[in-house]
Amino acid sequence: MSDCRLSIVGARLEPHAAAPTLTFTLRMDVGTAAPVHAVALRCQLQIEPGARRYTPAEGDRLYELFAEPARWHDTLRPLLWTHLSVLVPRFEGTIDVDVPVACTYDLEVAAAKYFHALDNGEIPLLFLFSGTIFFAADQRFSVSPVPWDAEAAYRLPVALWRELMDRHFPNSTWLRLSRENLDALHRFKGRHGLPTFDAAVEALLARSDVEEPA
């Protein structure tokens, strides 16, 4: 199926999803009049950090992922975001299909850490496809593989990612702690009559006389 073309033509957030979810619109064009019975698609979704520029502030926040900018020619490599499976229903010619992608704000996860580091602009993504196309004609089925080089680039607005996170975690971020540190923070919070863990961390920072190294 050398004529099979796949592209991502849009993205939106799911406002009523139980967990943060982005839905991408996948357009599939098989370039033939033969009806397609179904398509079993697999997709590897990658972040392409080398395909955009970064401000100095963004570069500072990306240090943990890619080290200092002087080394980015070696370290700015693609990041695997997730693997997806998509079942495309019967169609003829061209079809648009929703591809939901569950998202996390866990800053221990490289993808979320990268997204959080960006102030504005776009997130360069690359969808790499594989799978099988099932044709139905004259009461017979034929099978064709999705071309090995099928891929689609898309630039996701950073603003859309931030809107998604703000809907689920308004003015908040996630920070993972060990059970021991969480218990200690809980005790500190209770003993000082603080209403939230955020207030407890703020109080500890205010009390600290440790300066950040130059």
Backbone as CSV, one residue per row, in Angstrom:
resi,resn,N_x,N_y,N_z,CA_x,CA_y,CA_z,C_x,C_y,C_z
1,MET,0.843,-1.202,0.000,0.000,0.000,0.000,0.875,1.248,0.000
2,SER,1.612,1.438,-1.084,2.503,2.593,-1.145,1.735,3.907,-1.175
3,ASP,0.417,3.865,-1.530,-0.375,5.086,-1.608,-1.023,5.467,-0.280
4,CYS,-0.873,4.640,0.737,-1.482,4.936,2.038,-0.794,6.145,2.659
5,ARG,-1.592,7.149,3.013,-1.047,8.374,3.603,-1.697,8.617,4.964
6,LEU,-0.880,8.916,5.944,-1.344,9.174,7.307,-0.859,10.538,7.744
7,SER,-1.730,11.329,8.348,-1.350,12.652,8.834,-2.153,12.979,10.088
8,ILE,-1.599,13.831,10.913,-2.289,14.341,12.097,-2.743,15.750,11.763
9,VAL,-4.054,15.981,11.786,-4.598,17.254,11.305,-5.137,18.133,12.434
10,GLY,-5.009,17.695,13.677,-5.486,18.527,14.769,-5.332,17.838,16.105
11,ALA,-5.523,18.600,17.173,-5.468,18.065,18.532,-6.380,18.901,19.416
12,ARG,-6.968,18.252,20.387,-7.840,18.947,21.329,-7.763,18.242,22.675
13,LEU,-8.135,18.940,23.721,-8.219,18.293,25.028,-9.620,17.735,25.222
14,GLU,-9.722,16.700,26.039,-11.010,16.106,26.369,-11.491,16.713,27.683
15,PRO,-12.469,17.635,27.645,-12.845,18.379,28.854,-13.523,17.524,29.915
16,HIS,-14.109,16.375,29.546,-14.856,15.578,30.522,-14.177,14.249,30.833
17,ALA,-12.917,14.095,30.440,-12.195,12.856,30.724,-11.861,12.765,32.212
18,ALA,-11.839,11.533,32.729,-11.531,11.334,34.147,-10.071,11.642,34.449
19,ALA,-9.207,11.460,33.484,-7.776,11.759,33.628,-7.359,12.661,32.470
20,PRO,-6.262,13.405,32.614,-5.834,14.295,31.524,-5.654,13.532,30.214
21,THR,-6.336,13.976,29.177,-6.308,13.270,27.893,-6.294,14.264,26.741
22,LEU,-5.364,14.057,25.817,-5.342,14.791,24.554,-5.848,13.864,23.463
23,THR,-6.664,14.392,22.573,-7.151,13.607,21.447,-6.619,14.207,20.155
24,PHE,-5.862,13.403,19.411,-5.333,13.809,18.119,-6.265,13.298,17.017
25,THR,-6.396,14.069,15.948,-7.202,13.657,14.805,-6.277,13.098,13.733
26,LEU,-6.416,11.798,13.500,-5.619,11.107,12.497,-6.406,11.014,11.198
27,ARG,-5.817,11.460,10.106,-6.438,11.341,8.788,-5.714,10.239,8.005
28,MET,-6.511,9.298,7.514,-5.956,8.187,6.746,-6.551,8.204,5.351
29,ASP,-5.683,8.166,4.350,-6.092,8.168,2.942,-5.408,6.979,2.282
30,VAL,-6.202,6.015,1.808,-5.626,4.808,1.218,-5.397,4.944,-0.278
31,GLY,-5.886,6.028,-0.890,-5.599,6.282,-2.293,-6.167,5.261,-3.253
32,THR,-7.279,4.637,-2.878,-7.900,3.662,-3.753,-9.403,3.684,-3.542
33,ALA,-10.141,3.238,-4.559,-11.599,3.202,-4.437,-12.086,1.950,-3.711
34,ALA,-11.212,0.975,-3.523,-11.616,-0.256,-2.846,-11.993,0.046,-1.398
35,PRO,-13.146,-0.429,-0.914,-13.535,-0.163,0.469,-12.603,-0.851,1.459
36,VAL,-12.295,-0.140,2.520,-11.466,-0.685,3.593,-12.394,-1.221,4.668
37,HIS,-12.233,-2.494,5.005,-13.082,-3.100,6.035,-12.662,-2.629,7.426
38,ALA,-11.361,-2.559,7.671,-10.834,-2.117,8.969,-9.330,-1.955,8.839
39,VAL,-8.765,-1.210,9.780,-7.309,-1.060,9.857,-6.900,-1.233,11.313
40,ALA,-5.962,-2.118,11.533,-5.384,-2.292,12.865,-4.044,-1.552,12.876
41,LEU,-4.042,-0.386,13.513,-2.856,0.468,13.519,-2.128,0.375,14.842
42,ARG,-0.815,0.384,14.752,0.041,0.572,15.928,0.859,1.836,15.710
43,CYS,1.121,2.530,16.792,1.825,3.808,16.669,2.802,3.994,17.817
44,GLN,3.993,4.397,17.463,4.978,4.835,18.451,5.033,6.360,18.389
45,LEU,4.718,7.012,19.497,4.668,8.477,19.542,5.929,9.003,20.211
46,GLN,6.682,9.813,19.470,7.942,10.355,19.944,7.899,11.877,20.053
47,ILE,8.660,12.402,20.987,8.930,13.832,21.083,10.262,14.091,20.387
48,GLU,10.291,15.123,19.529,11.496,15.446,18.762,12.090,16.758,19.281
49,PRO,12.814,16.739,20.401,13.279,17.993,21.012,14.254,18.788,20.156
50,GLY,14.911,18.141,19.208,15.854,18.861,18.357,15.195,19.700,17.282
51,ALA,13.875,19.646,17.183,13.161,20.337,16.103,12.605,21.687,16.519
52,ARG,13.080,22.251,17.635,12.648,23.588,18.023,13.777,24.281,18.774
53,ARG,13.617,25.591,18.992,14.578,26.385,19.753,14.072,26.587,21.173
54,TYR,14.983,26.958,22.068,14.653,27.108,23.484,15.216,28.411,24.028
55,THR,14.456,29.032,24.927,14.950,30.227,25.609,15.941,29.806,26.686
56,PRO,16.765,30.748,27.199,17.680,30.399,28.280,16.963,29.808,29.494
57,ALA,15.782,30.342,29.839,15.040,29.807,30.982,14.599,28.370,30.727
58,GLU,14.143,28.084,29.515,13.750,26.717,29.175,14.962,25.789,29.208
59,GLY,16.098,26.296,28.716,17.320,25.499,28.746,17.723,25.114,30.153
60,ASP,17.563,26.040,31.098,17.876,25.732,32.499,16.990,24.602,33.019
61,ARG,15.711,24.639,32.680,14.791,23.610,33.168,14.994,22.265,32.464
62,LEU,15.646,22.294,31.303,15.888,21.056,30.563,17.227,20.415,30.907
63,TYR,17.951,21.003,31.848,19.295,20.508,32.174,19.275,19.039,32.583
64,GLU,18.285,18.661,33.396,18.233,17.285,33.889,18.034,16.280,32.762
65,LEU,17.361,16.692,31.692,17.125,15.792,30.562,18.290,15.776,29.574
66,PHE,18.843,16.960,29.273,19.793,17.055,28.160,21.141,17.687,28.537
67,ALA,21.357,17.968,29.825,22.584,18.617,30.281,22.661,20.047,29.735
68,GLU,23.835,20.658,29.779,23.968,22.055,29.372,23.867,22.176,27.846
69,PRO,23.421,23.358,27.355,23.235,23.533,25.903,24.464,23.222,25.068
70,ALA,25.648,23.390,25.622,26.863,23.102,24.852,26.948,21.631,24.441
71,ARG,26.213,20.775,25.120,26.244,19.338,24.804,25.021,18.875,24.025
72,TRP,24.144,19.801,23.684,22.886,19.395,23.065,23.066,18.727,21.710
73,HIS,24.158,18.962,21.026,24.360,18.289,19.738,24.472,16.782,19.921
74,ASP,24.811,16.323,21.139,24.884,14.894,21.443,23.673,14.405,22.239
75,THR,23.109,15.253,23.084,22.095,14.795,24.048,20.658,15.046,23.618
76,LEU,20.441,15.939,22.662,19.074,16.309,22.270,18.507,15.241,21.333
77,ARG,18.209,14.081,21.908,17.721,12.941,21.145,16.209,12.781,21.305
78,PRO,15.555,12.069,20.374,14.106,11.829,20.511,13.765,11.124,21.812
79,LEU,12.607,11.482,22.364,12.100,10.861,23.588,10.843,10.071,23.241
80,LEU,10.798,8.823,23.648,9.585,8.032,23.460,8.534,8.525,24.445
81,TRP,7.369,8.920,23.933,6.268,9.350,24.798,5.394,8.153,25.168
82,THR,4.872,7.440,24.152,3.981,6.330,24.451,3.795,5.465,23.210
83,HIS,3.204,4.286,23.409,2.763,3.424,22.319,1.234,3.416,22.287
84,LEU,0.658,3.397,21.079,-0.786,3.466,20.911,-1.268,2.371,19.967
85,SER,-2.501,1.936,20.189,-3.176,1.039,19.251,-4.480,1.699,18.828
86,VAL,-4.752,1.680,17.526,-5.938,2.339,16.984,-6.633,1.372,16.028
87,LEU,-7.928,1.157,16.238,-8.718,0.355,15.314,-9.560,1.301,14.456
88,VAL,-9.253,1.347,13.175,-9.953,2.230,12.241,-11.138,1.465,11.651
89,PRO,-12.373,2.016,11.697,-13.541,1.297,11.172,-13.598,1.346,9.647
90,ARG,-14.622,0.724,9.112,-14.824,0.654,7.674,-14.932,2.051,7.060
91,PHE,-14.303,2.235,5.896,-14.399,3.512,5.185,-13.980,3.306,3.736
92,GLU,-14.187,4.333,2.963,-13.736,4.358,1.574,-12.978,5.656,1.327
93,GLY,-11.818,5.554,0.772,-11.048,6.743,0.405,-10.301,7.354,1.567
94,THR,-10.994,8.196,2.347,-10.354,8.949,3.430,-11.233,8.908,4.675
95,ILE,-10.597,8.892,5.844,-11.332,8.903,7.107,-10.523,9.656,8.153
96,ASP,-11.223,10.340,9.060,-10.603,10.962,10.231,-10.966,10.144,11.459
97,VAL,-9.968,9.836,12.285,-10.151,8.982,13.456,-9.557,9.673,14.677
98,ASP,-10.257,9.600,15.808,-9.739,10.145,17.060,-8.714,9.195,17.669
99,VAL,-7.602,9.765,18.123,-6.549,8.994,18.788,-6.319,9.605,20.166
100,PRO,-6.927,9.053,21.227,-6.741,9.607,22.566,-5.387,9.210,23.153
101,VAL,-4.757,10.163,23.825,-3.464,9.920,24.477,-3.582,10.370,25.925
102,ALA,-3.468,9.431,26.843,-3.491,9.763,28.271,-2.196,10.478,28.644
103,CYS,-2.314,11.506,29.471,-1.168,12.334,29.853,-0.983,12.306,31.366
104,THR,0.220,12.609,31.786,0.520,12.667,33.207,1.243,13.964,33.524
105,TYR,1.098,14.414,34.777,1.855,15.574,35.242,2.897,15.160,36.266
106,ASP,3.214,13.859,36.285,4.250,13.341,37.164,5.602,13.792,36.626
107,LEU,6.276,14.681,37.332,7.517,15.261,36.842,8.711,14.329,36.971
108,GLU,8.480,13.080,37.425,9.511,12.060,37.346,9.516,11.398,35.966
109,VAL,8.466,11.620,35.181,8.352,11.058,33.835,8.969,12.035,32.844
110,ALA,9.834,11.533,31.962,10.602,12.409,31.074,9.707,13.268,30.193
111,ALA,8.621,12.698,29.657,7.746,13.475,28.769,7.136,14.657,29.516
112,ALA,6.593,14.409,30.711,5.995,15.500,31.488,7.048,16.516,31.900
113,LYS,8.233,16.051,32.232,9.322,16.955,32.600,9.675,17.870,31.427
114,TYR,9.691,17.317,30.225,9.984,18.119,29.034,8.877,19.140,28.779
115,PHE,7.622,18.698,28.796,6.510,19.611,28.547,6.490,20.751,29.567
116,HIS,6.707,20.411,30.839,6.668,21.417,31.908,7.763,22.468,31.727
117,ALA,8.864,22.102,31.088,9.993,23.029,30.927,9.726,24.111,29.891
118,LEU,8.710,23.928,29.052,8.484,24.850,27.939,7.532,25.971,28.331
119,ASP,7.872,27.192,27.949,7.036,28.350,28.251,5.980,28.598,27.180
120,ASN,6.343,28.423,25.928,5.409,28.688,24.830,5.927,28.005,23.568
121,GLY,5.295,28.337,22.448,5.716,27.726,21.196,5.003,26.407,20.954
122,GLU,5.715,25.451,20.372,5.121,24.179,19.983,6.004,23.015,20.414
123,ILE,5.367,21.857,20.588,6.052,20.628,20.954,6.143,19.768,19.694
124,PRO,7.347,19.514,19.169,7.469,18.718,17.939,7.239,17.232,18.258
125,LEU,6.266,16.634,17.592,5.935,15.225,17.788,6.105,14.469,16.467
126,LEU,6.374,13.169,16.595,6.457,12.309,15.425,5.713,11.012,15.722
127,PHE,4.718,10.698,14.884,3.939,9.474,14.984,4.514,8.466,13.981
128,LEU,4.970,7.319,14.464,5.529,6.271,13.613,4.541,5.106,13.576
129,PHE,4.041,4.771,12.384,2.937,3.821,12.260,3.394,2.471,11.710
130,SER,2.655,1.460,12.111,2.730,0.140,11.506,1.351,-0.488,11.663
131,GLY,1.128,-1.650,11.045,-0.177,-2.281,11.203,-0.635,-2.975,9.936
132,THR,-1.922,-3.279,9.880,-2.489,-4.072,8.794,-3.792,-3.445,8.312
133,ILE,-3.951,-3.407,6.975,-5.172,-2.893,6.348,-5.958,-4.083,5.785
134,PHE,-7.241,-4.149,6.111,-8.107,-5.225,5.629,-9.089,-4.645,4.607
135,PHE,-9.004,-5.115,3.376,-9.903,-4.681,2.317,-11.046,-5.685,2.147
136,ALA,-12.212,-5.183,1.787,-13.370,-6.052,1.520,-13.917,-5.710,0.151
137,ALA,-13.940,-6.716,-0.736,-14.464,-6.505,-2.087,-14.923,-7.843,-2.652
138,ASP,-16.107,-7.829,-3.286,-16.644,-9.047,-3.913,-16.704,-10.199,-2.923
139,GLN,-17.145,-9.894,-1.700,-17.293,-10.881,-0.642,-15.980,-11.587,-0.315
140,ARG,-14.883,-10.910,-0.582,-13.569,-11.452,-0.256,-12.774,-10.410,0.516
141,PHE,-11.844,-10.908,1.312,-10.956,-10.033,2.051,-9.545,-10.137,1.498
142,SER,-8.874,-9.005,1.479,-7.443,-8.993,1.181,-6.743,-8.175,2.259
143,VAL,-5.490,-8.480,2.456,-4.733,-7.867,3.550,-3.496,-7.184,2.991
144,SER,-3.202,-6.005,3.507,-2.012,-5.271,3.092,-1.383,-4.617,4.316
145,PRO,-0.062,-4.647,4.429,0.578,-3.985,5.566,0.591,-2.469,5.400
146,VAL,0.521,-1.772,6.511,0.779,-0.333,6.486,2.235,-0.131,6.091
147,PRO,2.544,0.774,5.173,3.936,0.948,4.728,4.895,1.164,5.892
148,TRP,6.070,0.575,5.775,7.041,0.635,6.872,7.498,2.057,7.167
149,ASP,7.405,2.951,6.162,7.855,4.327,6.351,6.704,5.284,6.672
150,ALA,5.547,4.750,7.067,4.398,5.612,7.374,4.650,6.373,8.678
151,GLU,4.630,7.681,8.595,4.834,8.514,9.771,4.148,9.854,9.562
152,ALA,3.951,10.581,10.663,3.288,11.884,10.586,3.881,12.792,11.656
153,ALA,4.336,13.953,11.227,4.838,14.961,12.165,3.691,15.876,12.575
154,TYR,3.745,16.346,13.805,2.736,17.299,14.281,3.375,18.174,15.344
155,ARG,2.992,19.453,15.341,3.527,20.392,16.328,2.390,20.784,17.268
156,LEU,2.451,20.241,18.463,1.414,20.462,19.469,1.662,21.780,20.187
157,PRO,0.686,22.695,20.221,0.892,23.954,20.937,1.133,23.724,22.430
158,VAL,2.163,24.346,22.962,2.429,24.259,24.401,1.225,24.778,25.185
159,ALA,0.549,25.801,24.658,-0.609,26.376,25.339,-1.712,25.340,25.548
160,LEU,-1.871,24.412,24.603,-2.900,23.373,24.753,-2.533,22.416,25.869
161,TRP,-1.264,22.050,25.951,-0.804,21.199,27.054,-1.033,21.885,28.398
162,ARG,-0.696,23.154,28.494,-0.869,23.874,29.755,-2.349,24.006,30.119
163,GLU,-3.192,24.232,29.132,-4.630,24.300,29.401,-5.140,22.968,29.942
164,LEU,-4.660,21.875,29.382,-5.056,20.548,29.862,-4.646,20.347,31.318
165,MET,-3.407,20.680,31.645,-2.927,20.489,33.014,-3.646,21.430,33.988
166,ASP,-3.918,22.662,33.539,-4.602,23.613,34.421,-6.031,23.177,34.718
167,ARG,-6.670,22.468,33.791,-8.025,21.978,34.040,-8.036,20.916,35.127
168,HIS,-7.019,20.068,35.158,-6.989,18.959,36.109,-6.207,19.307,37.378
169,PHE,-5.193,20.150,37.251,-4.350,20.509,38.395,-4.139,22.021,38.405
170,PRO,-5.183,22.802,38.699,-5.058,24.266,38.628,-3.995,24.810,39.566
171,ASN,-3.065,25.573,38.982,-1.989,26.218,39.732,-1.238,25.229,40.618
172,SER,-1.023,24.014,40.112,-0.380,22.967,40.902,0.573,22.168,40.025
173,THR,1.513,21.488,40.695,2.372,20.508,40.044,2.449,19.282,40.947
174,TRP,3.030,18.211,40.410,3.212,16.993,41.190,4.660,16.864,41.621
175,LEU,4.861,16.405,42.865,6.198,16.167,43.393,6.180,14.858,44.156
176,ARG,7.012,13.891,43.754,7.032,12.600,44.414,7.979,12.629,45.614
177,LEU,7.512,12.114,46.757,8.309,12.039,47.975,8.343,10.597,48.461
178,SER,9.405,10.246,49.184,9.425,8.946,49.847,8.382,8.940,50.965
179,ARG,7.955,7.766,51.397,6.970,7.681,52.479,7.503,8.330,53.752
180,GLU,8.799,8.141,54.008,9.389,8.720,55.225,9.322,10.244,55.186
181,ASN,9.682,10.841,54.027,9.638,12.302,53.934,8.212,12.829,53.957
182,LEU,7.279,12.093,53.355,5.885,12.515,53.396,5.352,12.479,54.826
183,ASP,5.704,11.423,55.585,5.273,11.340,56.981,5.853,12.491,57.799
184,ALA,7.137,12.797,57.560,7.777,13.892,58.292,7.119,15.227,57.948
185,LEU,6.811,15.425,56.673,6.157,16.663,56.252,4.752,16.747,56.847
186,HIS,4.076,15.613,56.935,2.733,15.587,57.515,2.779,15.965,58.993
187,ARG,3.778,15.443,59.713,3.923,15.798,61.126,4.217,17.286,61.290
188,PHE,5.111,17.818,60.459,5.441,19.244,60.524,4.199,20.084,60.259
189,LYS,3.430,19.695,59.258,2.203,20.410,58.909,1.227,20.431,60.082
190,GLY,1.043,19.280,60.718,0.102,19.206,61.834,0.562,19.985,63.050
191,ARG,1.829,19.860,63.405,2.353,20.521,64.607,2.331,22.049,64.489
192,HIS,2.388,22.551,63.264,2.409,23.997,63.085,1.055,24.538,62.615
193,GLY,0.052,23.675,62.585,-1.297,24.133,62.238,-1.415,24.692,60.840
194,LEU,-0.683,24.103,59.912,-0.700,24.600,58.533,-1.803,23.909,57.742
195,PRO,-2.509,24.632,56.877,-3.693,24.057,56.223,-3.383,23.091,55.086
196,THR,-2.249,23.254,54.419,-1.946,22.433,53.243,-0.478,22.024,53.250
197,PHE,-0.150,21.013,52.439,1.254,20.620,52.283,2.048,21.722,51.601
198,ASP,1.399,22.459,50.709,2.076,23.569,50.043,2.505,24.620,51.063
199,ALA,1.631,24.898,52.030,1.976,25.852,53.093,3.114,25.319,53.949
200,ALA,3.148,23.995,54.164,4.225,23.397,54.957,5.570,23.545,54.254
201,VAL,5.587,23.295,52.942,6.823,23.453,52.179,7.256,24.915,52.172
202,GLU,6.296,25.828,52.022,6.618,27.266,52.029,7.236,27.670,53.367
203,ALA,6.691,27.139,54.474,7.230,27.459,55.797,8.643,26.911,55.966
204,LEU,8.890,25.711,55.473,10.225,25.129,55.571,11.236,25.912,54.743
205,LEU,10.823,26.341,53.555,11.731,27.130,52.723,12.048,28.471,53.382
206,ALA,11.042,29.073,54.029,11.262,30.352,54.686,12.219,30.206,55.849
207,ARG,12.192,29.055,56.525,13.055,28.824,57.676,14.469,28.445,57.284
208,SER,14.642,27.989,56.066,15.947,27.491,55.657,16.932,28.633,55.437
209,ASP,18.131,28.438,55.914,19.176,29.437,55.675,20.209,28.900,54.685
210,VAL,19.847,27.829,53.966,20.746,27.242,52.974,20.569,27.980,51.653
211,GLU,21.627,28.555,51.147,21.546,29.280,49.895,21.868,28.360,48.737
212,GLU,21.235,28.615,47.616,21.520,27.842,46.410,22.927,28.131,45.948
213,PRO,23.692,27.081,45.649,25.064,27.322,45.199,25.114,28.114,43.907
214,ALA,26.134,28.941,43.765,26.279,29.784,42.558,26.633,28.930,41.360
